[in-house]
Amino acid sequence: MTAIVLGDAEKLDALMPLARRTIRAAPGRTLELGWLSSNQFASRMSWRRQTRESETHWAALLPEVDALLVMRREERALLGGGGGAARWYRQTGFAEVLSIRCLYLDMEAGVSKAERSAPATRYHMQVVDPAEKSWEAGRWQEEMAAVYGDVYAACGGAVARGNDFWAGTLAHHFYRDHYQFQILGLWSAPPAAGNATLAGYALVGWSGWHSKRPRMDILELATRQWDSGVAGELIAATCQLAQSKSVSQVRAVISVHDPYRGHLARIGFVDRWGYAMLAKWLHAQRYLDRLGETLPRELGDFWIQLNAPGELPLTLGRGTRSAPANSIVLHSDAATRSRLLLNRVDLPGALQDGTLVAAAPLSDGDVARLSLCFPWTPWVFHMVDYI
């Protein structure tokens, strides 16, 4: 972690703390992010003007960070009007990139429905505590990585995962002192069998021992081929685990694109409120330069310029840094351009409704090339990533 500081060595007035994260913007595309938490720059009226004026220095202060990301309680002020901290984020160049919903299941009303929705199990359930040495971390994580890739391979937005992601994340998680982590796994055979495979898992965190409102959070859920039957079994088992700890509420915090959102709603989870994920680019041109080196050679030599009022033009190209005769110039507002680079814009739709405007008529080939450069990608959110 690090922080941008307002003040001097003798008197620190405000902090903008951030954690370094590597996330996938789309398959094959990663970003180095600064994930903001407890941002005091926007919390006090007397500091807001000073901190807004510091925005031009953030890129130099954070040379290794491509962009900043923050989650804020969703409110009307984020969507256009409003004031206070929401205005500060807009004025410093943050754009909304993802809506995140908080779904709750109150056990008294919903657990029986969750249990009934789960079919008779054909799998072997195992619950492990990753803090215990008895957990076969290598075996579990290899299977979890395969399951995760099966369902989320085409998605962006989450921290990049490998075969050793979960053990390290849980051991050093920012909230490890406030959660008791457990992993529920459904296996094709007893895990001790050499040929057993994992059909799905739920990573849960229990916050009951330190909270006046005990709750069990589903921090990550994944099943092979988005199997809703396996998901139902895992959710029902999570509810039973919560009941065994005298916890009466289960929560899932997920993106609007989450493949299990509809299933959670069908078994009784209620959407009560949400967050908005906001992003601000610090080194957008550097990212586009990296991206240009990875694009398929079949696209040929090309040059795209992205213009936004009050911002420096950005360019994406292959084979040349100057504008060839077949160059493409697009105009948009700064927020749309930020979302486009993060693969959060439906490019053909944006061209049709005027959100993106081409300086010259585009051929079908131009639109296809642009769509390959900036493919719309569903983003997901897993609470285990949150700090």
C-alpha positions in Angstrom: 0.0 0.0 0.0 1.0 3.6 -0.4 -0.7 7.0 -0.2 -0.7 10.5 -1.7 -0.4 13.0 1.2 -1.7 16.5 1.6 0.5 18.5 4.0 4.2 18.3 4.9 6.4 16.1 7.1 5.4 17.9 10.3 1.6 18.0 9.6 -0.3 15.6 7.5 -3.7 17.1 6.6 -5.2 14.4 4.5 -4.4 11.0 2.9 -5.5 9.3 -0.2 -4.4 5.7 0.6 -4.3 3.1 -2.2 -3.4 -0.5 -2.6 -1.7 -1.9 -5.7 -3.8 -4.4 -7.7 -3.3 -6.1 -11.0 -6.7 -6.6 -12.7 -7.9 -7.9 -16.0 -9.6 -5.2 -18.2 -10.4 -7.9 -20.7 -9.0 -11.3 -21.6 -5.3 -10.9 -22.3 -5.2 -7.3 -21.0 -4.1 -6.4 -17.5 -3.8 -3.1 -15.7 -1.8 -1.9 -12.7 -4.3 -0.1 -10.5 -4.3 1.9 -7.4 -7.4 0.9 -5.4 -8.4 3.8 -3.2 -9.7 3.3 0.3 -10.8 5.8 3.0 -10.0 8.7 0.7 -9.8 11.8 2.9 -9.0 14.1 0.0 -12.8 14.2 -0.8 -14.1 14.0 2.8 -13.8 17.6 4.1 -15.0 20.7 2.4 -11.9 22.8 3.4 -9.6 20.4 1.6 -11.5 19.8 -1.6 -10.2 22.8 -3.6 -6.6 22.1 -2.6 -6.9 18.4 -3.4 -8.6 19.0 -6.7 -5.7 21.2 -7.7 -3.3 18.4 -6.9 -4.8 16.1 -9.5 -2.3 17.2 -12.2 0.5 15.8 -10.1 -0.9 12.3 -9.5 0.5 10.7 -12.6 4.0 11.9 -11.7 3.6 10.8 -8.1 2.4 7.3 -9.1 4.5 6.4 -12.2 3.8 2.6 -11.9 0.0 2.9 -11.7 -2.0 2.9 -14.9 -5.2 4.1 -13.3 -7.0 4.7 -10.0 -10.1 2.8 -9.0 -12.6 3.5 -6.1 -15.9 2.1 -4.9 -18.5 4.5 -3.6 -21.9 4.0 -2.2 -24.3 4.5 -5.1 -26.1 7.7 -5.0 -28.0 10.1 -7.3 -25.1 12.6 -7.1 -22.8 10.2 -8.9 -25.0 10.1 -12.0 -24.9 13.8 -12.8 -25.9 16.3 -10.3 -25.3 16.4 -6.5 -22.4 17.8 -4.6 -19.8 17.1 -2.0 -17.5 14.1 -2.5 -19.4 13.0 -5.6 -18.6 16.4 -7.3 -15.0 16.0 -6.2 -14.7 12.7 -8.0 -16.2 14.1 -11.2 -14.1 17.2 -11.2 -10.9 15.1 -10.7 -11.7 13.0 -13.8 -13.3 9.8 -12.3 -15.9 8.0 -14.5 -18.3 5.4 -13.5 -17.4 2.0 -15.0 -19.5 -0.6 -13.1 -22.6 -0.9 -11.0 -22.3 -3.3 -8.1 -25.3 -4.6 -6.2 -25.7 -5.9 -2.6 -28.0 -8.8 -2.3 -29.3 -10.1 1.1 -31.0 -13.2 2.2 -32.7 -13.1 5.6 -32.5 -16.6 6.9 -35.9 -16.7 8.7 -37.7 -15.9 5.4 -35.3 -17.3 2.8 -33.2 -20.2 3.9 -35.9 -22.9 3.4 -36.4 -21.6 -0.2 -32.7 -21.8 -0.8 -32.5 -25.3 0.6 -35.5 -26.4 -1.5 -34.0 -25.0 -4.7 -30.9 -27.2 -4.4 -31.3 -30.6 -6.0 -30.3 -33.8 -4.3 -26.6 -33.7 -4.3 -24.5 -35.9 -6.5 -21.3 -34.4 -5.2 -19.2 -34.6 -2.0 -19.2 -31.5 0.1 -16.1 -30.4 1.9 -15.6 -27.3 4.1 -12.1 -26.2 4.8 -10.5 -23.4 6.9 -7.6 -22.0 4.8 -5.9 -20.8 7.9 -5.4 -24.4 9.1 -2.4 -26.4 8.0 -4.6 -29.4 7.2 -5.9 -27.5 4.1 -4.4 -29.0 0.9 -3.7 -25.6 -0.5 -2.0 -26.8 -3.7 -4.7 -29.3 -4.7 -7.6 -26.9 -3.8 -6.1 -23.9 -5.6 -5.3 -25.8 -8.8 -8.9 -27.0 -9.0 -10.3 -23.6 -8.0 -8.3 -21.9 -10.7 -9.7 -24.3 -13.3 -13.3 -23.7 -12.1 -12.8 -19.9 -12.0 -11.4 -19.8 -15.5 -14.3 -21.9 -16.7 -16.8 -19.4 -15.7 -15.0 -16.0 -15.7 -12.4 -16.4 -18.5 -14.3 -13.9 -20.8 -14.8 -11.3 -18.0 -12.8 -8.4 -16.8 -12.8 -6.2 -13.6 -11.4 -8.7 -11.2 -7.9 -9.2 -9.8 -5.9 -11.6 -12.0 -5.8 -15.1 -10.5 -3.2 -17.9 -10.7 -2.9 -21.3 -9.0 -1.6 -19.6 -5.8 -4.0 -16.7 -5.6 -6.3 -17.6 -2.7 -3.8 -18.7 0.0 -1.8 -15.6 -0.3 -4.8 -13.3 -0.6 -6.5 -14.7 2.5 -3.3 -14.8 4.5 -2.7 -11.1 3.8 -6.2 -9.8 3.3 -6.8 -6.3 4.6 -9.9 -7.5 6.6 -8.3 -10.8 7.8 -8.8 -9.6 11.4 -12.5 -9.1 10.8 -13.4 -12.2 8.8 -13.2 -15.9 9.5 -12.7 -17.4 6.0 -13.9 -20.8 4.9 -14.2 -22.5 1.5 -17.0 -24.8 0.6 -16.2 -27.2 -2.2 -18.3 -29.7 -4.2 -16.2 -32.5 -5.4 -17.0 -35.3 -7.9 -15.6 -37.8 -5.5 -14.1 -37.7 -2.0 -11.2 -35.2 -2.3 -8.8 -37.9 -1.0 -9.5 -39.8 -4.2 -6.8 -39.1 -6.8 -9.4 -38.6 -9.6 -11.7 -36.2 -7.8 -12.4 -32.9 -9.5 -14.0 -29.7 -8.1 -17.4 -28.9 -9.5 -17.7 -25.6 -7.8 -16.8 -23.6 -4.7 -18.0 -20.8 -2.5 -15.5 -18.7 -0.5 -17.3 -17.2 2.5 -16.4 -14.9 5.3 -18.1 -14.8 8.7 -18.0 -11.4 10.5 -20.2 -12.5 13.5 -17.8 -12.4 16.4 -17.0 -8.7 16.3 -20.2 -7.3 14.9 -23.6 -6.3 16.4 -25.1 -7.4 13.0 -23.5 -10.8 12.3 -23.5 -11.8 8.7 -22.0 -14.3 6.3 -20.7 -12.9 3.1 -20.3 -14.9 -0.1 -16.9 -13.5 -1.2 -16.5 -15.5 -4.4 -18.7 -18.1 -6.1 -17.8 -20.2 -9.1 -19.1 -23.4 -10.7 -18.1 -25.2 -13.9 -20.0 -24.1 -16.9 -22.0 -21.7 -14.8 -23.9 -24.7 -13.4 -26.8 -23.1 -11.4 -27.6 -26.5 -9.7 -24.2 -26.6 -8.2 -24.5 -23.0 -7.3 -27.8 -23.7 -5.5 -26.2 -26.5 -3.5 -23.3 -24.2 -2.5 -25.6 -21.4 -1.5 -27.8 -23.8 0.5 -24.7 -25.1 2.3 -23.6 -21.6 3.0 -27.0 -20.9 4.6 -26.7 -24.0 6.7 -23.2 -23.0 7.8 -24.4 -19.6 8.7 -27.2 -21.1 10.8 -24.7 -23.3 12.6 -23.0 -20.1 13.7 -26.3 -18.4 14.7 -26.0 -16.0 11.8 -29.3 -14.9 10.3 -28.2 -13.1 7.2 -26.2 -14.0 4.1 -25.0 -11.3 1.7 -23.6 -11.4 -1.9 -21.9 -8.3 -3.3 -21.7 -8.8 -7.1 -21.6 -6.8 -10.3 -24.7 -6.4 -12.5 -23.0 -8.8 -15.0 -22.5 -11.6 -12.5 -23.6 -14.9 -14.0 -25.3 -16.0 -10.7 -27.2 -12.8 -10.1 -30.5 -14.1 -11.5 -30.2 -17.4 -9.6 -29.6 -15.6 -6.3 -32.7 -13.5 -6.9 -34.8 -16.6 -7.7 -34.0 -18.3 -4.4 -34.8 -15.2 -2.3 -31.8 -12.8 -2.2 -33.1 -9.2 -2.3 -31.3 -6.4 -4.0 -31.3 -3.6 -1.4 -28.6 -1.1 -2.5 -25.3 -0.9 -4.3 -21.9 0.7 -5.1 -20.6 2.5 -8.1 -17.1 1.6 -9.2 -15.2 4.7 -10.6 -12.0 4.9 -12.5 -9.5 7.6 -13.5 -6.6 7.1 -15.9 -3.1 8.3 -15.0 -1.1 6.8 -17.8 -3.6 6.1 -20.6 -1.2 6.6 -23.5 1.3 4.2 -22.0 -1.4 1.6 -21.7 -2.4 2.1 -25.3 1.2 1.7 -26.4 1.3 -1.7 -24.6 -2.0 -2.6 -26.2 -0.8 -1.8 -29.7 2.0 -4.3 -29.3 -0.5 -7.1 -28.6 -3.1 -6.6 -31.2 -3.4 -9.2 -34.0 -1.1 -8.6 -37.0 -4.1 -9.3 -39.2 -5.3 -5.8 -38.4 -2.5 -4.4 -40.5 -1.0 -0.9 -40.0 -3.5 1.5 -38.6 -3.8 4.6 -36.4 -6.7 5.6 -34.1 -6.9 9.0 -32.4 -9.3 9.4 -29.4 -10.2 13.0 -28.6 -12.0 14.4 -25.6 -12.6 18.1 -24.7 -10.0 19.5 -22.4 -7.8 16.4 -22.6 -4.7 15.5 -24.7 -5.5 13.3 -27.7 -4.7 9.6 -27.2 -3.5 7.4 -30.0 -3.5 3.6 -30.7 -1.7 2.3 -33.7 0.4 -0.5 -35.2 3.4 0.1 -37.4 3.4 3.9 -37.2 3.1 6.8 -34.7 1.9 9.2 -37.3 -1.4 9.3 -39.0 -1.6 7.2 -42.2 -4.2 7.9 -44.9 -6.7 5.4 -43.4 -6.5 6.9 -39.8 -9.6 6.9 -37.6 -10.4 9.9 -35.4 -13.1 9.5 -32.7 -14.6 12.3 -30.5 -16.3 11.7 -27.1 -16.5 13.2 -23.7 -13.7 12.3 -21.2 -15.8 9.8 -19.2 -16.8 7.8 -22.4 -13.2 7.7 -23.5 -12.1 6.4 -20.1 -14.7 3.6 -20.2 -13.8 2.8 -23.8 -10.2 2.1 -22.8 -11.5 -0.2 -20.0 -13.6 -2.1 -22.5 -16.8 -0.9 -20.9 -18.4 0.7 -24.1 -20.5 -1.1 -26.7 -18.7 0.5 -29.6 -21.2 0.0 -32.4 -24.0 1.2 -30.2 -22.0 4.2 -29.1 -21.3 5.1 -32.7 -25.0 4.8 -33.5 -26.4 6.9 -30.6 -23.7 9.6 -30.9 -21.8 8.8 -27.7 -18.8 8.3 -29.9 -18.5 10.5 -33.1 -16.2 9.7 -36.0 -14.5 12.6 -37.7 -15.2 10.9 -41.1 -17.6 8.2 -42.2 -16.5 4.7 -41.1 -16.6 1.6 -43.2 -17.7 -1.7 -41.9 -14.1 -2.7 -41.8 -13.3 0.3 -39.6 -16.0 -0.6 -37.2 -14.8 -4.2 -37.0 -11.3 -3.0 -36.4 -12.4 -0.7 -33.6 -14.5 -3.4 -32.0 -11.4 -5.7 -31.9 -9.3 -2.9 -30.4 -11.9 -2.0 -27.8 -14.2 -5.1 -27.3 -17.0 -4.6 -24.8 -16.3 -6.9 -21.9 -18.5 -7.9 -18.9 -16.9 -7.0 -15.7 -17.4 -9.0 -12.5 -16.7 -8.1 -8.9 -15.7 -10.5 -6.1 -15.7 -9.2 -2.6 -12.5 -11.1 -1.7 -10.7 -8.5 -4.0 -12.1 -5.6 -2.1 -10.0 -3.5 0.3 
